[in-house]
């Protein structure tokens, strides 16, 4: 509630009407946070429009199209149901900058000035928001293309796109096999979605589908399944879209923006296509910041965030999936022919979950023995590969990733660091 008041105070402008739109995914806790945020926002004179369960990119789109001062998405994305989070969008539909978030935190720590009683904002639920997004998403499918004759599995992760995604594909002409479309408040991302693709792969094979689209809980990530049940990650999808857009003269600056996590194989492939790669830190917000600074229109992450600013202001898994389907329709090729545009360099990523114990500020990467393990691993790799270790921004996880042509060395290097982190976590527990 205080956060709602703080962000409401930050976005108050000297005008008659102050609007905020709030969307959420399907977590049970979303009701609690939605009501608390609404109370805080209306206490500073903001009128609140409640969208209900909608994809994150829909919130960015509607914030701008409804001339709202602020957009809010209540979601923990690909995380399990017991986590939740809050994403803020400015009036331009883009996520807030670090500077804006720091200022909101400053307001949050102080005495928040509420509005006068006669200026308290109103709140109302609107039903049409999701369908505005549905209609817009359909317009991003190139030309007058149709999906007639294609059988598509869509896995909505029991999340925010469970209504919109199947409808969009069906209305474009596809035969749709939906899974992960029965949310109960607790099953979001559970055994399904972009982080658990086995069910979708099995369904593609079982139904003889042409391809599958796997979204995450708030539908801003995507993984593609080809007709053989093989998974294509964000790197492969970006490689396909970037090469097609470059040939069509649509890739602004001849550049793809991605993160340090993207595979070396993607970088090599882009070089053959005369496309530049610009790497950023991990996180779609940093990708978008680099895109906006350079005026580029395509970027994303290996994890499946695909950002196409010609269409949307943030990652949109379904619109990225439509771009893949457009390639299938226009070329007449099977998904398997399009889903593997480059040979990946061997890459191994392992996540180490740890407990904060009695120390909420605990950081395993500051442990002396972990640091020593990292130094030894870097010495082993030298010029033969690369190492990336970071804390998750949303969970108590350490992600250990290495890339190396020598598969045996790759396994040894990653496992040595994982073991050191696990031991440090045990000492803290």
C-alpha positions in Angstrom: 0.0 0.0 0.0 2.8 2.4 0.8 4.5 1.5 -2.5 1.3 2.4 -4.3 1.2 5.7 -2.4 4.8 6.4 -3.2 4.6 5.7 -6.9 1.3 7.6 -7.1 2.9 10.6 -5.5 5.9 10.4 -8.0 3.6 10.3 -11.0 1.1 13.1 -9.9 1.1 15.8 -12.5 -0.6 19.2 -12.5 -3.5 18.1 -14.5 -7.1 17.2 -13.9 -6.9 13.4 -14.4 -4.3 10.9 -13.2 -4.6 7.4 -14.5 -2.9 4.1 -13.7 -3.6 0.6 -15.3 -2.9 -2.5 -13.3 -2.6 -6.0 -14.7 -1.6 -9.2 -13.1 -0.9 -12.9 -13.8 -2.9 -15.8 -12.2 -1.2 -16.1 -8.8 -3.5 -16.2 -5.8 -1.4 -13.5 -4.1 -2.2 -11.1 -7.0 -5.5 -10.3 -5.5 -3.9 -9.2 -2.3 -1.3 -7.0 -3.9 -3.8 -5.6 -6.4 -6.0 -4.4 -3.6 -3.2 -3.0 -1.6 -1.6 -1.1 -4.5 -5.1 0.2 -5.5 -5.6 1.6 -2.0 -2.2 3.3 -2.0 -2.6 4.7 -5.5 -6.1 6.1 -4.9 -4.9 7.7 -1.7 -2.8 10.0 -3.8 -5.5 10.9 -6.3 -4.8 8.3 -9.0 -7.7 6.7 -10.9 -7.1 3.0 -11.2 -8.2 0.8 -14.0 -8.0 -2.9 -13.2 -7.3 -5.1 -16.2 -7.3 -8.5 -14.5 -5.0 -11.3 -15.8 -3.2 -10.0 -18.9 0.3 -10.5 -20.4 3.0 -8.1 -19.3 3.4 -6.6 -22.8 -0.4 -5.8 -22.8 0.2 -3.6 -19.8 3.0 -1.7 -21.6 0.7 -1.3 -24.6 -2.4 -0.2 -22.7 -0.4 2.2 -20.5 0.5 4.2 -23.6 -2.7 3.8 -25.6 -4.9 4.7 -22.6 -2.8 7.8 -21.9 -2.1 6.5 -18.4 0.6 8.1 -16.2 1.6 4.7 -14.9 1.3 1.0 -15.7 1.7 -1.8 -13.1 2.1 -5.5 -13.7 1.8 -7.8 -10.7 3.8 -10.9 -11.6 6.9 -12.9 -10.7 7.2 -14.0 -14.3 8.7 -17.5 -14.6 9.0 -18.0 -10.8 6.8 -20.4 -8.9 3.4 -19.4 -7.5 4.7 -18.5 -4.0 6.8 -15.6 -5.4 5.3 -12.4 -6.7 6.6 -9.1 -7.9 5.7 -5.7 -9.3 6.8 -4.2 -12.6 6.2 -0.5 -13.3 5.8 1.1 -16.7 6.0 4.8 -17.5 3.5 6.8 -19.7 5.5 5.8 -22.8 4.9 2.1 -22.1 8.5 1.3 -21.2 9.7 0.0 -17.8 10.9 2.7 -15.4 14.6 3.7 -15.4 16.9 3.0 -12.4 16.8 6.8 -11.6 13.0 6.7 -11.4 12.9 3.7 -9.2 15.5 5.2 -6.9 13.4 8.3 -6.5 10.3 6.3 -5.7 12.3 4.4 -3.1 13.3 7.8 -1.6 9.6 8.8 -1.4 8.7 5.4 0.1 11.2 6.0 3.0 9.8 9.3 3.9 6.4 10.8 4.9 4.2 10.4 1.9 1.8 13.3 1.2 -1.7 12.0 0.6 -4.4 13.9 -1.4 -7.3 15.8 0.1 -10.4 13.7 0.8 -12.3 15.3 -2.1 -9.5 14.3 -4.5 -9.3 10.5 -3.7 -9.0 8.5 -6.9 -11.6 6.0 -8.2 -11.0 2.3 -9.0 -12.9 0.3 -11.6 -12.4 -3.0 -13.3 -12.4 -2.9 -17.1 -13.1 -6.0 -19.2 -12.0 -4.9 -22.7 -8.3 -4.4 -22.1 -7.3 -8.0 -23.0 -9.2 -7.9 -26.2 -7.5 -4.6 -27.2 -4.3 -6.5 -26.9 -5.7 -9.5 -28.8 -6.6 -7.3 -31.8 -3.3 -5.5 -31.7 -1.2 -8.7 -31.6 -3.0 -10.0 -34.7 -2.0 -6.9 -36.6 1.7 -7.7 -36.1 1.4 -10.9 -38.2 2.9 -9.8 -41.6 0.7 -8.7 -44.5 -2.5 -10.6 -44.9 -0.8 -13.8 -43.8 -2.9 -16.6 -42.3 -2.1 -19.7 -40.3 -4.6 -22.0 -42.1 -3.4 -25.6 -42.3 -1.0 -25.2 -39.4 -1.4 -27.2 -36.1 0.0 -25.3 -33.2 0.5 -26.2 -29.6 0.4 -23.2 -27.3 1.5 -23.6 -23.7 0.4 -20.7 -21.6 2.0 -21.9 -18.3 -1.4 -21.5 -16.5 -0.5 -17.9 -16.5 -1.5 -14.5 -17.8 -2.0 -15.4 -21.5 -4.3 -18.4 -20.9 -7.2 -16.6 -22.6 -5.5 -14.3 -25.1 -2.9 -16.6 -26.7 -5.1 -19.4 -27.9 -7.7 -16.9 -29.2 -5.1 -15.0 -31.2 -3.7 -18.1 -32.9 -7.2 -19.5 -33.6 -8.5 -16.2 -35.1 -5.4 -16.2 -37.4 -6.5 -19.6 -38.8 -4.4 -22.1 -36.9 -5.7 -25.4 -35.4 -4.8 -24.8 -31.8 -4.0 -27.3 -29.1 -3.9 -25.3 -25.8 -2.2 -26.6 -22.7 -1.4 -24.8 -19.4 -4.8 -22.9 -19.7 -6.4 -24.0 -16.4 -5.0 -21.6 -13.7 -6.0 -22.2 -10.1 -3.8 -19.6 -8.4 -1.1 -22.1 -7.5 -0.1 -24.0 -10.7 1.5 -21.1 -12.7 4.7 -22.4 -14.3 4.2 -25.8 -12.6 5.4 -28.5 -15.0 4.7 -26.3 -18.0 5.7 -23.1 -19.8 9.0 -21.8 -21.1 11.0 -23.1 -18.2 9.4 -26.6 -18.3 9.1 -27.5 -22.0 8.8 -31.3 -21.7 5.0 -31.3 -21.7 4.7 -29.1 -24.7 7.3 -31.2 -26.6 5.3 -34.3 -25.7 2.1 -32.7 -26.9 3.6 -31.6 -30.2 4.7 -35.2 -30.9 1.4 -36.7 -29.6 -0.8 -34.6 -31.9 1.6 -34.4 -34.9 1.6 -30.6 -34.5 3.7 -28.4 -36.8 5.3 -26.5 -33.9 4.7 -25.4 -30.3 5.0 -22.0 -28.5 5.8 -22.1 -24.8 5.2 -18.9 -22.8 6.0 -18.1 -19.2 3.7 -16.9 -16.4 3.4 -13.4 -17.7 4.0 -14.2 -21.4 7.0 -12.0 -21.9 9.2 -15.1 -22.6 9.0 -17.7 -25.3 10.6 -21.0 -26.3 9.8 -22.7 -29.6 9.2 -26.4 -30.1 9.7 -27.8 -33.6 7.8 -30.7 -35.1 10.4 -33.2 -33.7 9.9 -32.0 -30.2 13.3 -30.1 -30.1 13.4 -26.8 -28.2 14.7 -23.6 -29.7 15.8 -21.0 -27.1 15.8 -17.2 -27.4 19.2 -17.2 -29.1 17.9 -19.3 -32.0 14.7 -17.2 -32.3 16.7 -14.0 -32.3 19.1 -15.3 -34.9 16.2 -16.2 -37.2 14.4 -12.9 -36.8 17.6 -10.8 -37.1 18.7 -12.5 -40.3 15.3 -12.2 -41.9 14.9 -8.6 -40.9 18.4 -7.8 -42.1 17.6 -9.3 -45.6 14.4 -7.3 -45.7 16.2 -4.0 -44.7 14.2 -3.9 -41.4 17.0 -4.4 -38.9 17.8 -0.9 -37.7 21.5 -0.3 -37.6 22.2 -3.8 -38.6 22.4 -4.6 -34.9 21.0 -7.2 -32.5 21.1 -6.3 -28.8 21.5 -9.2 -26.5 23.2 -10.1 -23.2 26.4 -11.6 -22.0 24.5 -14.9 -21.6 23.9 -15.4 -25.3 25.8 -18.2 -27.0 29.1 -17.6 -28.8 27.5 -19.6 -31.7 24.9 -16.8 -32.2 27.7 -14.2 -32.4 29.5 -16.2 -35.0 26.3 -16.7 -37.0 25.5 -13.0 -36.9 29.0 -12.2 -38.2 28.3 -14.4 -41.3 25.1 -12.3 -41.9 27.0 -9.0 -41.5 25.0 -8.3 -38.4 26.6 -6.7 -35.3 25.9 -8.0 -31.8 25.8 -5.6 -28.9 25.9 -7.3 -25.5 24.5 -5.9 -22.2 24.3 -7.0 -18.6 21.7 -9.7 -17.9 18.1 -8.5 -17.8 15.6 -7.4 -20.4 15.5 -3.9 -19.0 19.2 -3.4 -19.9 18.6 -4.8 -23.3 15.8 -2.3 -23.8 17.9 0.6 -22.5 20.7 -0.2 -25.0 18.1 -0.5 -27.8 16.6 2.9 -27.0 20.0 4.5 -26.6 21.2 3.2 -30.0 17.8 3.4 -31.8 17.8 -0.4 -32.5 14.6 -2.3 -32.9 15.5 -5.9 -32.0 17.0 -7.4 -28.9 16.5 -10.0 -26.2 17.8 -12.8 -24.1 18.7 -16.4 -24.4 16.0 -17.1 -21.8 13.3 -16.1 -24.3 12.7 -12.4 -23.8 12.4 -11.1 -27.4 11.9 -7.3 -27.7 10.7 -5.9 -31.0 10.2 -2.2 -30.5 8.5 -1.8 -33.8 5.6 -3.6 -32.1 5.9 -3.6 -28.3 7.9 -1.9 -25.5 9.0 -5.0 -23.6 9.5 -8.8 -24.2 6.4 -10.4 -25.9 6.5 -14.2 -26.2 3.4 -14.5 -28.3 4.3 -11.8 -30.9 7.8 -13.4 -31.1 6.1 -16.7 -31.8 4.0 -15.0 -34.5 7.2 -13.9 -36.2 8.4 -17.5 -36.2 5.1 -18.7 -37.6 5.4 -15.9 -40.3 8.7 -17.3 -41.3 7.2 -20.8 -41.7 4.3 -19.5 -43.8 6.4 -17.3 -46.0 9.2 -19.9 -46.7 7.1 -23.0 -46.6 9.8 -24.6 -44.4 9.2 -26.8 -41.4 9.9 -25.5 -37.9 13.0 -27.7 -37.6 14.5 -26.0 -40.6 14.1 -22.6 -39.0 14.6 -23.3 -35.3 18.3 -24.1 -35.6 20.0 -21.3 -37.5 23.4 -21.8 -35.9 25.5 -24.5 -34.2 25.7 -23.6 -30.5 29.0 -23.5 -28.7 28.9 -26.0 -25.8 27.5 -24.1 -22.9 26.6 -25.3 -19.4 24.4 -23.4 -17.0 23.7 -24.6 -13.4 21.6 -22.9 -10.8 22.5 -23.2 -7.1 19.7 -22.3 -4.7 20.6 -21.2 -1.2 19.0 -20.2 2.0 19.4 -16.7 3.5 19.4 -18.3 6.9 19.7 -15.7 9.6 21.6 -13.3 7.3 19.2 -11.7 4.8 22.2 -9.9 3.2 24.1 -13.2 2.5 25.9 -13.3 -0.8 27.7 -16.6 -1.6 29.8 -14.9 -4.2 31.5 -12.9 -1.5 32.7 -16.1 0.2 36.5 -16.4 0.1 36.5 -20.0 -1.0 34.0 -19.3 -3.8 36.1 -16.5 -5.1 39.2 -18.8 -5.1 37.2 -21.4 -7.0 36.2 -18.8 -9.6 39.8 -17.7 -10.0 41.0 -21.3 -10.6 38.2 -21.8 -13.2 39.1 -18.7 -15.1 42.7 -19.7 -15.1 41.8 -23.1 -16.6 39.6 -21.6 -19.3 42.0 -18.8 -20.3 41.4 -18.0 -23.9 39.5 -21.3 -24.6 36.1 -20.2 -23.2 34.3 -17.8 -21.0 32.7 -17.8 -17.5 29.7 -15.9 -16.2 28.6 -16.1 -12.6 25.9 -14.0 -11.1 23.2 -13.8 -8.5 19.6 -14.0 -9.7 17.7 -10.7 -9.5 14.5 -12.4 -8.4 15.4 -15.5 -6.4 18.1 -16.7 -3.9 20.0 -18.4 -6.7 23.5 -18.2 -8.1 23.7 -18.9 -11.8 27.0 -20.5 -13.0 27.5 -20.5 -16.8 30.5 -21.5 -18.8 31.2 -21.8 -22.5 34.0 -23.9 -23.9 34.5 -26.3 -26.9 36.0 -28.8 -24.6 32.9 -30.5 -23.0 34.9 -32.3 -20.3 36.6 -29.1 -19.1 33.3 -27.3 -19.3 31.7 -29.8 -16.9 34.6 -29.8 -14.5 34.8 -26.0 -14.3 31.1 -25.5 -13.7 30.9 -28.3 -11.1 33.8 -27.0 -9.1 32.2 -23.6 -8.7 28.8 -25.1 -8.0 30.3 -27.2 -5.2 32.0 -24.2 -3.7 28.8 -22.2 -3.7 26.9 -25.1 -2.1 29.4 -25.4 0.7 29.3 -21.6 1.3 25.5 -21.8 1.5 25.6 -24.7 3.9 28.0 -22.7 6.2 25.5 -19.8 6.2 22.3 -22.0 6.8 
